[in-house]
Amino acid sequence: MSVLKAKHLTKVYGARHANAVTKALNGIDLDVENGEFVSIMGPSGSGKTTLLNILAGIDKPTSGELWIQGQDIAKMKASQLALFRRRHLGFVFQDYNLLDSLTAAENVALPLALDGKRGVAVRNKVLDTLKFLGMEANADKYPYEMSGGQQQRVAVARAVVHNPALILADEPTGNLDSASAKALLEIFQRLNQEHGSTILMVTHDPFAASYSRRVVFIKDGQVFSRLDAPRTREVFFQEILQTLAVLEGTRSDMAPARM
């Protein structure tokens, strides 16, 4: 069953009559099945950020279709889209985006509170989610009392606490050291394998992408190629490096794996 289905997505910026048109997306097709963990990769300017913004409902495509959970979100009104995003999508950002005035538990509870849910059941759900991510001891700490890796795990807890149909992650390891990045990626892997969470992650890092089950490479606003994960992550990492080398026009004998 497809959680996300995009057909012929295009995004054009600028005025056609002034010949100042930039085509950020040029007919992208993308399917994400329930329970998949997919990474999107591509060089700077390839269109991956534009694609993520459209998939997240932050921006609208110029043309094409976008279905999430069987609903055409490209045609939703603003109020409908806001409700849909709150109930069916989870977001993990590079910069954590936690509210400094709220504790970890209060930050995690936000999606539930915005949906009108309160009380002991919410508190228990929040604590259970933090426990799964190894953060229960930090429930009553404020963001400034936690490390970057801890803050990002709280952000993941906030993204998954309401059991979204799709988790969208935008360069989630971008501000983390290598140890914290590895711990976060292992959490994503556990969410996918143990909870069946569907994850779509945009990343420039082949090490991060090697934790996913499939990688979609885009270039110049189009799908360049796709890779499915083999049996071992080490082999997948090397395959990703080789594909990136072809995509970027460089040789692939580079960058030892950080396994």
Contacts in CASP RR format, 6 or more apart in sequence:
PFRMAT RR
TARGET T0000
AUTHOR 0000-0000-0000
METHOD contacts of the structure
MODEL  1
MSVLKAKHLTKVYGARHANAVTKALNGIDLDVENGEFVSIMGPSGSGKTT
LLNILAGIDKPTSGELWIQGQDIAKMKASQLALFRRRHLGFVFQDYNLLD
SLTAAENVALPLALDGKRGVAVRNKVLDTLKFLGMEANADKYPYEMSGGQ
QQRVAVARAVVHNPALILADEPTGNLDSASAKALLEIFQRLNQEHGSTIL
MVTHDPFAASYSRRVVFIKDGQVFSRLDAPRTREVFFQEILQTLAVLEGT
RSDMAPARM
1 33 0 8 1.000
1 34 0 8 1.000
2 31 0 8 1.000
2 32 0 8 1.000
2 33 0 8 1.000
2 34 0 8 1.000
2 67 0 8 1.000
2 70 0 8 1.000
3 32 0 8 1.000
3 33 0 8 1.000
3 34 0 8 1.000
3 35 0 8 1.000
3 36 0 8 1.000
3 68 0 8 1.000
3 69 0 8 1.000
3 165 0 8 1.000
3 166 0 8 1.000
3 198 0 8 1.000
4 30 0 8 1.000
4 31 0 8 1.000
4 32 0 8 1.000
4 55 0 8 1.000
4 66 0 8 1.000
4 67 0 8 1.000
4 68 0 8 1.000
4 166 0 8 1.000
4 198 0 8 1.000
4 200 0 8 1.000
5 30 0 8 1.000
5 31 0 8 1.000
5 32 0 8 1.000
5 65 0 8 1.000
5 66 0 8 1.000
5 67 0 8 1.000
5 68 0 8 1.000
5 70 0 8 1.000
6 28 0 8 1.000
6 29 0 8 1.000
6 30 0 8 1.000
6 31 0 8 1.000
6 55 0 8 1.000
6 64 0 8 1.000
6 65 0 8 1.000
6 66 0 8 1.000
6 67 0 8 1.000
7 29 0 8 1.000
7 64 0 8 1.000
7 65 0 8 1.000
7 66 0 8 1.000
8 27 0 8 1.000
8 28 0 8 1.000
8 29 0 8 1.000
8 63 0 8 1.000
8 64 0 8 1.000
8 65 0 8 1.000
9 25 0 8 1.000
9 27 0 8 1.000
9 28 0 8 1.000
9 29 0 8 1.000
9 30 0 8 1.000
9 51 0 8 1.000
9 54 0 8 1.000
9 61 0 8 1.000
9 63 0 8 1.000
9 64 0 8 1.000
9 65 0 8 1.000
9 66 0 8 1.000
10 23 0 8 1.000
10 25 0 8 1.000
10 26 0 8 1.000
10 27 0 8 1.000
10 28 0 8 1.000
10 61 0 8 1.000
10 62 0 8 1.000
10 63 0 8 1.000
10 64 0 8 1.000
11 23 0 8 1.000
11 24 0 8 1.000
11 25 0 8 1.000
11 50 0 8 1.000
11 54 0 8 1.000
11 59 0 8 1.000
11 61 0 8 1.000
11 62 0 8 1.000
12 21 0 8 1.000
12 22 0 8 1.000
12 23 0 8 1.000
12 24 0 8 1.000
12 62 0 8 1.000
13 21 0 8 1.000
13 22 0 8 1.000
13 24 0 8 1.000
14 20 0 8 1.000
14 21 0 8 1.000
14 22 0 8 1.000
15 21 0 8 1.000
23 221 0 8 1.000
24 47 0 8 1.000
24 50 0 8 1.000
24 221 0 8 1.000
25 47 0 8 1.000
25 50 0 8 1.000
25 51 0 8 1.000
25 54 0 8 1.000
25 61 0 8 1.000
25 62 0 8 1.000
25 221 0 8 1.000
26 220 0 8 1.000
26 221 0 8 1.000
26 222 0 8 1.000
27 64 0 8 1.000
27 221 0 8 1.000
27 222 0 8 1.000
28 51 0 8 1.000
28 218 0 8 1.000
28 221 0 8 1.000
28 222 0 8 1.000
28 223 0 8 1.000
29 223 0 8 1.000
30 51 0 8 1.000
30 216 0 8 1.000
30 223 0 8 1.000
32 38 0 8 1.000
32 166 0 8 1.000
32 198 0 8 1.000
32 200 0 8 1.000
33 198 0 8 1.000
34 198 0 8 1.000
35 192 0 8 1.000
35 196 0 8 1.000
35 197 0 8 1.000
35 198 0 8 1.000
36 192 0 8 1.000
36 198 0 8 1.000
36 199 0 8 1.000
36 213 0 8 1.000
36 214 0 8 1.000
37 188 0 8 1.000
37 189 0 8 1.000
37 192 0 8 1.000
37 197 0 8 1.000
37 198 0 8 1.000
37 199 0 8 1.000
37 201 0 8 1.000
37 211 0 8 1.000
37 212 0 8 1.000
37 213 0 8 1.000
37 214 0 8 1.000
38 199 0 8 1.000
38 200 0 8 1.000
38 201 0 8 1.000
38 212 0 8 1.000
38 213 0 8 1.000
38 214 0 8 1.000
38 215 0 8 1.000
38 216 0 8 1.000
39 200 0 8 1.000
39 201 0 8 1.000
39 202 0 8 1.000
39 203 0 8 1.000
39 208 0 8 1.000
39 209 0 8 1.000
39 212 0 8 1.000
39 214 0 8 1.000
39 215 0 8 1.000
39 216 0 8 1.000
40 48 0 8 1.000
40 51 0 8 1.000
40 52 0 8 1.000
40 200 0 8 1.000
40 201 0 8 1.000
40 202 0 8 1.000
40 203 0 8 1.000
40 215 0 8 1.000
40 216 0 8 1.000
40 218 0 8 1.000
41 48 0 8 1.000
41 202 0 8 1.000
41 203 0 8 1.000
41 204 0 8 1.000
41 206 0 8 1.000
41 209 0 8 1.000
41 215 0 8 1.000
41 216 0 8 1.000
41 217 0 8 1.000
41 218 0 8 1.000
41 240 0 8 1.000
41 244 0 8 1.000
42 48 0 8 1.000
42 204 0 8 1.000
42 217 0 8 1.000
42 218 0 8 1.000
42 219 0 8 1.000
42 224 0 8 1.000
42 244 0 8 1.000
42 247 0 8 1.000
43 219 0 8 1.000
43 247 0 8 1.000
43 248 0 8 1.000
46 218 0 8 1.000
46 219 0 8 1.000
46 220 0 8 1.000
46 221 0 8 1.000
47 218 0 8 1.000
47 221 0 8 1.000
48 202 0 8 1.000
48 218 0 8 1.000
49 170 0 8 1.000
49 202 0 8 1.000
50 59 0 8 1.000
50 221 0 8 1.000
51 202 0 8 1.000
51 218 0 8 1.000
51 221 0 8 1.000
52 168 0 8 1.000
52 170 0 8 1.000
52 200 0 8 1.000
52 202 0 8 1.000
53 59 0 8 1.000
54 60 0 8 1.000
54 61 0 8 1.000
54 66 0 8 1.000
54 74 0 8 1.000
55 66 0 8 1.000
55 68 0 8 1.000
55 168 0 8 1.000
55 200 0 8 1.000
56 85 0 8 1.000
56 89 0 8 1.000
56 91 0 8 1.000
56 168 0 8 1.000
57 73 0 8 1.000
57 81 0 8 1.000
57 85 0 8 1.000
60 74 0 8 1.000
61 74 0 8 1.000
64 74 0 8 1.000
65 72 0 8 1.000
65 74 0 8 1.000
66 72 0 8 1.000
66 73 0 8 1.000
66 74 0 8 1.000
67 73 0 8 1.000
68 84 0 8 1.000
68 88 0 8 1.000
68 89 0 8 1.000
68 165 0 8 1.000
68 166 0 8 1.000
69 88 0 8 1.000
69 165 0 8 1.000
69 166 0 8 1.000
71 84 0 8 1.000
73 81 0 8 1.000
73 84 0 8 1.000
76 84 0 8 1.000
86 111 0 8 1.000
86 114 0 8 1.000
86 115 0 8 1.000
87 115 0 8 1.000
87 162 0 8 1.000
87 164 0 8 1.000
88 164 0 8 1.000
88 165 0 8 1.000
88 166 0 8 1.000
89 164 0 8 1.000
89 165 0 8 1.000
89 166 0 8 1.000
89 167 0 8 1.000
89 168 0 8 1.000
90 111 0 8 1.000
90 159 0 8 1.000
90 160 0 8 1.000
90 162 0 8 1.000
90 164 0 8 1.000
90 166 0 8 1.000
90 167 0 8 1.000
90 168 0 8 1.000
91 97 0 8 1.000
91 159 0 8 1.000
91 167 0 8 1.000
91 168 0 8 1.000
91 169 0 8 1.000
91 170 0 8 1.000
92 152 0 8 1.000
92 155 0 8 1.000
92 156 0 8 1.000
92 159 0 8 1.000
92 167 0 8 1.000
92 168 0 8 1.000
92 169 0 8 1.000
92 170 0 8 1.000
92 172 0 8 1.000
93 155 0 8 1.000
93 170 0 8 1.000
93 172 0 8 1.000
94 170 0 8 1.000
94 171 0 8 1.000
94 172 0 8 1.000
94 174 0 8 1.000
94 175 0 8 1.000
95 175 0 8 1.000
96 143 0 8 1.000
96 148 0 8 1.000
96 151 0 8 1.000
96 152 0 8 1.000
96 154 0 8 1.000
96 155 0 8 1.000
96 175 0 8 1.000
97 155 0 8 1.000
98 104 0 8 1.000
98 107 0 8 1.000
98 143 0 8 1.000
98 151 0 8 1.000
98 154 0 8 1.000
98 155 0 8 1.000
98 158 0 8 1.000
99 106 0 8 1.000
99 107 0 8 1.000
99 110 0 8 1.000
99 143 0 8 1.000
100 142 0 8 1.000
100 143 0 8 1.000
100 144 0 8 1.000
101 142 0 8 1.000
102 110 0 8 1.000
102 142 0 8 1.000
103 139 0 8 1.000
103 140 0 8 1.000
103 141 0 8 1.000
103 142 0 8 1.000
104 130 0 8 1.000
104 135 0 8 1.000
104 138 0 8 1.000
104 139 0 8 1.000
104 140 0 8 1.000
104 141 0 8 1.000
104 142 0 8 1.000
104 143 0 8 1.000
104 146 0 8 1.000
104 154 0 8 1.000
104 157 0 8 1.000
105 123 0 8 1.000
105 126 0 8 1.000
105 127 0 8 1.000
105 130 0 8 1.000
105 139 0 8 1.000
105 140 0 8 1.000
107 143 0 8 1.000
107 154 0 8 1.000
107 155 0 8 1.000
107 158 0 8 1.000
108 126 0 8 1.000
108 129 0 8 1.000
108 130 0 8 1.000
108 154 0 8 1.000
108 157 0 8 1.000
108 158 0 8 1.000
108 161 0 8 1.000
109 122 0 8 1.000
109 123 0 8 1.000
109 126 0 8 1.000
109 161 0 8 1.000
110 158 0 8 1.000
111 158 0 8 1.000
111 161 0 8 1.000
111 162 0 8 1.000
112 122 0 8 1.000
112 125 0 8 1.000
112 126 0 8 1.000
112 161 0 8 1.000
112 162 0 8 1.000
113 122 0 8 1.000
115 162 0 8 1.000
125 161 0 8 1.000
126 139 0 8 1.000
126 157 0 8 1.000
126 161 0 8 1.000
127 136 0 8 1.000
127 139 0 8 1.000
129 157 0 8 1.000
129 160 0 8 1.000
129 161 0 8 1.000
130 136 0 8 1.000
130 138 0 8 1.000
130 139 0 8 1.000
130 154 0 8 1.000
130 157 0 8 1.000
132 157 0 8 1.000
133 153 0 8 1.000
133 154 0 8 1.000
133 156 0 8 1.000
133 157 0 8 1.000
133 187 0 8 1.000
134 153 0 8 1.000
135 150 0 8 1.000
135 153 0 8 1.000
135 154 0 8 1.000
135 157 0 8 1.000
138 145 0 8 1.000
138 146 0 8 1.000
138 150 0 8 1.000
138 154 0 8 1.000
143 151 0 8 1.000
143 154 0 8 1.000
146 154 0 8 1.000
147 180 0 8 1.000
148 175 0 8 1.000
148 176 0 8 1.000
148 180 0 8 1.000
149 176 0 8 1.000
149 180 0 8 1.000
149 183 0 8 1.000
149 184 0 8 1.000
152 172 0 8 1.000
152 175 0 8 1.000
152 176 0 8 1.000
152 180 0 8 1.000
152 184 0 8 1.000
153 183 0 8 1.000
153 184 0 8 1.000
153 187 0 8 1.000
156 172 0 8 1.000
156 184 0 8 1.000
156 187 0 8 1.000
156 188 0 8 1.000
156 191 0 8 1.000
159 167 0 8 1.000
159 169 0 8 1.000
160 167 0 8 1.000
160 191 0 8 1.000
160 195 0 8 1.000
160 197 0 8 1.000
165 198 0 8 1.000
166 198 0 8 1.000
166 199 0 8 1.000
166 200 0 8 1.000
167 191 0 8 1.000
167 197 0 8 1.000
167 198 0 8 1.000
167 199 0 8 1.000
167 200 0 8 1.000
168 200 0 8 1.000
168 201 0 8 1.000
169 188 0 8 1.000
169 199 0 8 1.000
169 200 0 8 1.000
169 201 0 8 1.000
169 202 0 8 1.000
169 203 0 8 1.000
170 202 0 8 1.000
171 202 0 8 1.000
171 203 0 8 1.000
171 204 0 8 1.000
172 184 0 8 1.000
172 188 0 8 1.000
172 201 0 8 1.000
172 203 0 8 1.000
172 208 0 8 1.000
173 180 0 8 1.000
173 181 0 8 1.000
173 184 0 8 1.000
173 185 0 8 1.000
173 203 0 8 1.000
173 205 0 8 1.000
173 208 0 8 1.000
174 181 0 8 1.000
174 205 0 8 1.000
176 184 0 8 1.000
178 258 0 8 1.000
181 205 0 8 1.000
181 207 0 8 1.000
181 208 0 8 1.000
182 258 0 8 1.000
185 207 0 8 1.000
185 208 0 8 1.000
185 211 0 8 1.000
186 211 0 8 1.000
188 199 0 8 1.000
188 201 0 8 1.000
188 211 0 8 1.000
189 211 0 8 1.000
191 197 0 8 1.000
191 199 0 8 1.000
192 198 0 8 1.000
192 199 0 8 1.000
192 213 0 8 1.000
199 212 0 8 1.000
201 208 0 8 1.000
201 209 0 8 1.000
201 212 0 8 1.000
203 209 0 8 1.000
206 237 0 8 1.000
206 240 0 8 1.000
206 241 0 8 1.000
206 244 0 8 1.000
206 255 0 8 1.000
207 237 0 8 1.000
207 257 0 8 1.000
207 258 0 8 1.000
209 215 0 8 1.000
209 240 0 8 1.000
210 229 0 8 1.000
210 233 0 8 1.000
210 236 0 8 1.000
210 237 0 8 1.000
210 240 0 8 1.000
211 233 0 8 1.000
212 229 0 8 1.000
213 228 0 8 1.000
213 229 0 8 1.000
214 226 0 8 1.000
214 227 0 8 1.000
214 228 0 8 1.000
214 229 0 8 1.000
215 226 0 8 1.000
215 227 0 8 1.000
215 240 0 8 1.000
215 243 0 8 1.000
216 223 0 8 1.000
216 226 0 8 1.000
217 223 0 8 1.000
217 224 0 8 1.000
217 225 0 8 1.000
217 226 0 8 1.000
217 227 0 8 1.000
217 243 0 8 1.000
217 244 0 8 1.000
217 247 0 8 1.000
218 224 0 8 1.000
219 247 0 8 1.000
224 247 0 8 1.000
225 243 0 8 1.000
225 247 0 8 1.000
227 236 0 8 1.000
227 239 0 8 1.000
227 240 0 8 1.000
227 243 0 8 1.000
229 236 0 8 1.000
230 236 0 8 1.000
230 239 0 8 1.000
233 259 0 8 1.000
234 257 0 8 1.000
234 259 0 8 1.000
237 257 0 8 1.000
237 259 0 8 1.000
238 257 0 8 1.000
241 252 0 8 1.000
241 254 0 8 1.000
241 255 0 8 1.000
242 252 0 8 1.000
244 252 0 8 1.000
245 251 0 8 1.000
245 252 0 8 1.000
245 254 0 8 1.000
246 252 0 8 1.000
END
